[in-house]
Amino acid sequence: MKTQLITEAELAKWLNISKSTLHKLRGEGELPYRILASCIRYSTTEIEAWLASRSVNTTERKEDESSEAKLESPSVPPTQSNQS
């Protein structure tokens, strides 16, 4: 498949995020981009790979959160009743 280069406006529309979010991701080194003749361009192939690397399996996430919650919850000692 031929790599297509798109503009910042096109990528923001594709991902349904603001240009300022793109700037932040790019500044943090998160988002792959290219500079061509002083213009920022994004490779659709690289963006698709970046998105795939950031995908989260919701089933695994719920299991991880459940395990973390069990580890973080304090143990409660059993109640002793004073029956006379």
BATOR-793493 format. One record per residue: residue in three letters; residue number from 1; x, y, z of N, C-alpha, C in turn. Coordinates in nm, 4 decimals, padded with zeros to 6 digits. Example, Ala and Ser with C-alpha at 12.3 -4.5 7.8 and 13.67 -1.06 7.14 Angstrom:
2
+------+-----+----------+----------+----------+----------+----------+----------+----------+----------+----------+
! code ! pos !       nu !       nv !       nw !      cau !      cav !      caw !       cu !       cv !       cw !
+------+-----+----------+----------+----------+----------+----------+----------+----------+----------+----------+
!  ALA !   1 !  01.3190 ! -00.5690 !  00.7800 !  01.2300 ! -00.4500 !  00.7800 !  01.3200 ! -00.3300 !  00.7800 !
!  SER !   2 !  01.2850 ! -00.2250 !  00.7080 !  01.3670 ! -00.1060 !  00.7140 !  01.2900 !  00.0030 !  00.7870 !
+------+-----+----------+----------+----------+----------+----------+----------+----------+----------+----------+
***
This chain:
84
+------+-----+----------+----------+----------+----------+----------+----------+----------+----------+----------+
! code ! pos !       nu !       nv !       nw !      cau !      cav !      caw !       cu !       cv !       cw !
+------+-----+----------+----------+----------+----------+----------+----------+----------+----------+----------+
!  MET !   1 !  00.0840 ! -00.1175 !  00.0000 !  00.0000 !  00.0000 !  00.0000 !  00.0891 !  00.1245 !  00.0000 !
!  LYS !   2 !  00.0527 !  00.2199 ! -00.0801 !  00.1277 !  00.3439 ! -00.0909 !  00.0973 !  00.4335 !  00.0287 !
!  THR !   3 !  00.2015 !  00.4887 !  00.0873 !  00.1852 !  00.5789 !  00.2007 !  00.1322 !  00.7132 !  00.1526 !
!  GLN !   4 !  00.0306 !  00.7607 !  00.2206 ! -00.0260 !  00.8910 !  00.1894 !  00.0128 !  00.9868 !  00.3016 !
!  LEU !   5 !  00.0539 !  01.1078 !  00.2657 !  00.0855 !  01.2100 !  00.3636 ! -00.0319 !  01.3060 !  00.3733 !
!  ILE !   6 ! -00.0734 !  01.3341 !  00.4967 ! -00.1881 !  01.4223 !  00.5171 ! -00.1474 !  01.5410 !  00.6052 !
!  THR !   7 ! -00.2272 !  01.6441 !  00.5993 ! -00.2004 !  01.7657 !  00.6766 ! -00.2490 !  01.7504 !  00.8204 !
!  GLU !   8 ! -00.2120 !  01.8471 !  00.9002 ! -00.2561 !  01.8498 !  01.0390 ! -00.4083 !  01.8600 !  01.0492 !
!  ALA !   9 ! -00.4683 !  01.9439 !  00.9653 ! -00.6144 !  01.9587 !  00.9666 ! -00.6829 !  01.8277 !  00.9295 !
!  GLU !  10 ! -00.6277 !  01.7575 !  00.8308 ! -00.6854 !  01.6291 !  00.7894 ! -00.6739 !  01.5246 !  00.9002 !
!  LEU !  11 ! -00.5582 !  01.5213 !  00.9680 ! -00.5397 !  01.4241 !  01.0760 ! -00.6313 !  01.4558 !  01.1939 !
!  ALA !  12 ! -00.6423 !  01.5817 !  01.2274 ! -00.7306 !  01.6209 !  01.3381 ! -00.8750 !  01.5798 !  01.3082 !
!  LYS !  13 ! -00.9170 !  01.5981 !  01.1858 ! -01.0526 !  01.5592 !  01.1474 ! -01.0674 !  01.4076 !  01.1505 !
!  TRP !  14 ! -00.9680 !  01.3348 !  01.0992 ! -00.9702 !  01.1887 !  01.0957 ! -00.9806 !  01.1304 !  01.2369 !
!  LEU !  15 ! -00.8999 !  01.1842 !  01.3294 ! -00.8982 !  01.1327 !  01.4666 ! -01.0042 !  01.1971 !  01.5551 !
!  ASN !  16 ! -01.0698 !  01.2987 !  01.5027 ! -01.1715 !  01.3720 !  01.5767 ! -01.1145 !  01.4323 !  01.7056 !
!  ILE !  17 ! -00.9989 !  01.4953 !  01.6909 ! -00.9349 !  01.5655 !  01.8022 ! -00.8927 !  01.7044 !  01.7535 !
!  SER !  18 ! -00.8607 !  01.7900 !  01.8470 ! -00.8228 !  01.9267 !  01.8109 ! -00.6779 !  01.9329 !  01.7628 !
!  LYS !  19 ! -00.6465 !  02.0410 !  01.6930 ! -00.5091 !  02.0626 !  01.6485 ! -00.4170 !  02.0814 !  01.7683 !
!  SER !  20 ! -00.4679 !  02.1422 !  01.8752 ! -00.3836 !  02.1621 !  01.9936 ! -00.3464 !  02.0277 !  02.0578 !
!  THR !  21 ! -00.4364 !  01.9299 !  02.0503 ! -00.4030 !  01.7963 !  02.1007 ! -00.2944 !  01.7340 !  02.0139 !
!  LEU !  22 ! -00.3023 !  01.7539 !  01.8830 ! -00.1970 !  01.7052 !  01.7939 ! -00.0636 !  01.7702 !  01.8286 !
!  HIS !  23 ! -00.0643 !  01.9013 !  01.8537 !  00.0589 !  01.9727 !  01.8905 !  00.1181 !  01.9121 !  02.0175 !
!  LYS !  24 !  00.0331 !  01.8859 !  02.1155 !  00.0788 !  01.8296 !  02.2429 !  00.1406 !  01.6918 !  02.2211 !
!  LEU !  25 !  00.0710 !  01.6057 !  02.1483 !  00.1222 !  01.4704 !  02.1226 !  00.2531 !  01.4754 !  02.0449 !
!  ARG !  26 !  00.2606 !  01.5636 !  01.9480 !  00.3828 !  01.5781 !  01.8691 !  00.4962 !  01.6306 !  01.9559 !
!  GLY !  27 !  00.4672 !  01.7285 !  02.0409 !  00.5690 !  01.7861 !  02.1289 !  00.6218 !  01.6870 !  02.2313 !
!  GLU !  28 !  00.5371 !  01.5938 !  02.2732 !  00.5780 !  01.4912 !  02.3697 !  00.6498 !  01.3745 !  02.3025 !
!  GLY !  29 !  00.6625 !  01.3803 !  02.1697 !  00.7289 !  01.2730 !  02.0969 !  00.6409 !  01.1508 !  02.0786 !
!  GLU !  30 !  00.5123 !  01.1652 !  02.1027 !  00.4185 !  01.0541 !  02.0919 !  00.3768 !  01.0277 !  01.9483 !
!  LEU !  31 !  00.3594 !  01.1315 !  01.8719 !  00.2965 !  01.1224 !  01.7409 !  00.4016 !  01.1269 !  01.6299 !
!  PRO !  32 !  00.4049 !  01.0259 !  01.5418 !  00.5021 !  01.0292 !  01.4320 !  00.4623 !  01.1329 !  01.3263 !
!  TYR !  33 !  00.5598 !  01.2105 !  01.2803 !  00.5324 !  01.3125 !  01.1788 !  00.6563 !  01.3356 !  01.0947 !
!  ARG !  34 !  00.6389 !  01.4099 !  00.9875 !  00.7487 !  01.4443 !  00.8976 !  00.7426 !  01.5932 !  00.8676 !
!  ILE !  35 !  00.8587 !  01.6488 !  00.8413 !  00.8652 !  01.7892 !  00.8004 !  00.9105 !  01.7916 !  00.6554 !
!  LEU !  36 !  00.8266 !  01.8474 !  00.5705 !  00.8576 !  01.8607 !  00.4281 !  00.8442 !  02.0070 !  00.3900 !
!  ALA !  37 !  00.9546 !  02.0664 !  00.3493 !  00.9552 !  02.2075 !  00.3085 !  00.8860 !  02.2958 !  00.4127 !
!  SER !  38 !  00.9244 !  02.2790 !  00.5374 !  00.8713 !  02.3557 !  00.6509 !  00.7249 !  02.3277 !  00.6816 !
!  CYS !  39 !  00.6703 !  02.2201 !  00.6292 !  00.5306 !  02.1835 !  00.6547 !  00.5263 !  02.0495 !  00.7284 !
!  ILE !  40 !  00.4407 !  02.0414 !  00.8280 !  00.4216 !  01.9167 !  00.9017 !  00.3263 !  01.8280 !  00.8232 !
!  ARG !  41 !  00.3667 !  01.7025 !  00.8034 !  00.2816 !  01.6052 !  00.7364 !  00.2845 !  01.4753 !  00.8164 !
!  TYR !  42 !  00.1754 !  01.4019 !  00.8068 !  00.1609 !  01.2761 !  00.8788 !  00.1389 !  01.1630 !  00.7792 !
!  SER !  43 !  00.2110 !  01.0536 !  00.7981 !  00.1952 !  00.9361 !  00.7134 !  00.0766 !  00.8552 !  00.7646 !
!  THR !  44 ! -00.0178 !  00.8266 !  00.6773 ! -00.1348 !  00.7493 !  00.7202 ! -00.0936 !  00.6106 !  00.7690 !
!  THR !  45 !  00.0064 !  00.5518 !  00.7061 !  00.0545 !  00.4195 !  00.7479 !  00.1137 !  00.4263 !  00.8882 !
!  GLU !  46 !  00.1952 !  00.5282 !  00.9158 !  00.2566 !  00.5427 !  01.0481 !  00.1514 !  00.5746 !  01.1542 !
!  ILE !  47 !  00.0522 !  00.6548 !  01.1200 ! -00.0537 !  00.6888 !  01.2156 ! -00.1360 !  00.5643 !  01.2488 !
!  GLU !  48 ! -00.1672 !  00.4831 !  01.1470 ! -00.2419 !  00.3598 !  01.1728 ! -00.1630 !  00.2659 !  01.2643 !
!  ALA !  49 ! -00.0314 !  00.2558 !  01.2442 !  00.0530 !  00.1723 !  01.3305 !  00.0575 !  00.2303 !  01.4718 !
!  TRP !  50 !  00.0661 !  00.3629 !  01.4830 !  00.0677 !  00.4296 !  01.6129 ! -00.0628 !  00.4036 !  01.6872 !
!  LEU !  51 ! -00.1742 !  00.4141 !  01.6157 ! -00.3043 !  00.3865 !  01.6773 ! -00.3143 !  00.2413 !  01.7240 !
!  ALA !  52 ! -00.2678 !  00.1490 !  01.6417 ! -00.2728 !  00.0066 !  01.6774 ! -00.1891 ! -00.0206 !  01.8021 !
!  SER !  53 ! -00.0760 !  00.0482 !  01.8150 !  00.0099 !  00.0269 !  01.9320 ! -00.0522 !  00.0827 !  02.0599 !
!  ARG !  54 ! -00.1479 !  00.1725 !  02.0461 ! -00.2125 !  00.2346 !  02.1617 ! -00.3486 !  00.1745 !  02.1933 !
!  SER !  55 ! -00.3898 !  00.0720 !  02.1178 ! -00.5216 !  00.0145 !  02.1414 ! -00.5227 ! -00.0631 !  02.2724 !
!  VAL !  56 ! -00.6366 ! -00.0650 !  02.3366 ! -00.6522 ! -00.1295 !  02.4661 ! -00.7608 ! -00.2347 !  02.4536 !
!  ASN !  57 ! -00.7305 ! -00.3551 !  02.4992 ! -00.8299 ! -00.4611 !  02.5031 ! -00.9113 ! -00.4390 !  02.6295 !
!  THR !  58 ! -01.0376 ! -00.4091 !  02.6155 ! -01.1193 ! -00.3739 !  02.7319 ! -01.1326 ! -00.4892 !  02.8303 !
!  THR !  59 ! -01.1326 ! -00.6131 !  02.7836 ! -01.1416 ! -00.7278 !  02.8741 ! -01.0169 ! -00.7357 !  02.9607 !
!  GLU !  60 ! -00.8990 ! -00.7221 !  02.8981 ! -00.7742 ! -00.7248 !  02.9740 ! -00.7675 ! -00.6082 !  03.0715 !
!  ARG !  61 ! -00.8144 ! -00.4927 !  03.0304 ! -00.8097 ! -00.3736 !  03.1160 ! -00.8953 ! -00.3941 !  03.2405 !
!  LYS !  62 ! -01.0153 ! -00.4496 !  03.2234 ! -01.1022 ! -00.4737 !  03.3386 ! -01.0385 ! -00.5733 !  03.4344 !
!  GLU !  63 ! -00.9738 ! -00.6778 !  03.3802 ! -00.9078 ! -00.7769 !  03.4656 ! -00.7930 ! -00.7123 !  03.5406 !
!  ASP !  64 ! -00.7137 ! -00.6275 !  03.4722 ! -00.6024 ! -00.5592 !  03.5371 ! -00.6516 ! -00.4679 !  03.6481 !
!  GLU !  65 ! -00.7583 ! -00.3917 !  03.6221 ! -00.8119 ! -00.3000 !  03.7222 ! -00.8666 ! -00.3776 !  03.8415 !
!  SER !  66 ! -00.9286 ! -00.4920 !  03.8152 ! -00.9823 ! -00.5754 !  03.9225 ! -00.8688 ! -00.6282 !  04.0094 !
!  SER !  67 ! -00.7615 ! -00.6739 !  03.9469 ! -00.6466 ! -00.7244 !  04.0216 ! -00.5828 ! -00.6147 !  04.1051 !
!  GLU !  68 ! -00.5703 ! -00.4951 !  04.0459 ! -00.5122 ! -00.3826 !  04.1187 ! -00.5998 ! -00.3445 !  04.2373 !
!  ALA !  69 ! -00.7296 ! -00.3461 !  04.2200 ! -00.8213 ! -00.3099 !  04.3283 ! -00.8078 ! -00.4083 !  04.4435 !
!  LYS !  70 ! -00.7923 ! -00.5364 !  04.4123 ! -00.7773 ! -00.6369 !  04.5179 ! -00.6477 ! -00.6163 !  04.5941 !
!  LEU !  71 ! -00.5428 ! -00.5770 !  04.5231 ! -00.4139 ! -00.5543 !  04.5880 ! -00.4148 ! -00.4288 !  04.6736 !
!  GLU !  72 ! -00.4887 ! -00.3279 !  04.6297 ! -00.4894 ! -00.2003 !  04.6999 ! -00.5881 ! -00.1952 !  04.8150 !
!  SER !  73 ! -00.6907 ! -00.2803 !  04.8149 ! -00.7899 ! -00.2721 !  04.9217 ! -00.7326 ! -00.3295 !  05.0511 !
!  PRO !  74 ! -00.7495 ! -00.2583 !  05.1605 ! -00.6951 ! -00.3051 !  05.2878 ! -00.7720 ! -00.4275 !  05.3372 !
!  SER !  75 ! -00.6985 ! -00.5134 !  05.4047 ! -00.7632 ! -00.6319 !  05.4610 ! -00.8406 ! -00.5917 !  05.5843 !
!  VAL !  76 ! -00.9607 ! -00.6388 !  05.5928 ! -01.0450 ! -00.6094 !  05.7076 ! -01.0504 ! -00.7350 !  05.7926 !
!  PRO !  77 ! -01.0079 ! -00.7249 !  05.9185 ! -01.0107 ! -00.8448 !  06.0022 ! -01.1546 ! -00.8877 !  06.0284 !
!  PRO !  78 ! -01.1763 ! -01.0154 !  06.0413 ! -01.3136 ! -01.0627 !  06.0678 ! -01.3641 ! -01.0067 !  06.1999 !
!  THR !  79 ! -01.4920 ! -00.9786 !  06.2053 ! -01.5529 ! -00.9235 !  06.3266 ! -01.5756 ! -01.0336 !  06.4274 !
!  GLN !  80 ! -01.5439 ! -01.0023 !  06.5476 ! -01.5694 ! -01.1003 !  06.6548 ! -01.6933 ! -01.0551 !  06.7296 !
!  SER !  81 ! -01.7865 ! -01.1440 !  06.7462 ! -01.9077 ! -01.1064 !  06.8187 ! -01.8960 ! -01.1517 !  06.9629 !
!  ASN !  82 ! -01.9432 ! -01.0697 !  07.0502 ! -01.9436 ! -01.1024 !  07.1941 ! -02.0809 ! -01.1507 !  07.2324 !
!  GLN !  83 ! -02.1032 ! -01.2766 !  07.2131 ! -02.2335 ! -01.3335 !  07.2490 ! -02.2253 ! -01.3877 !  07.3882 !
!  SER !  84 ! -02.3158 ! -01.3480 !  07.4769 ! -02.3169 ! -01.3959 !  07.6131 ! -02.4421 ! -01.4704 !  07.6434 !
+------+-----+----------+----------+----------+----------+----------+----------+----------+----------+----------+
***
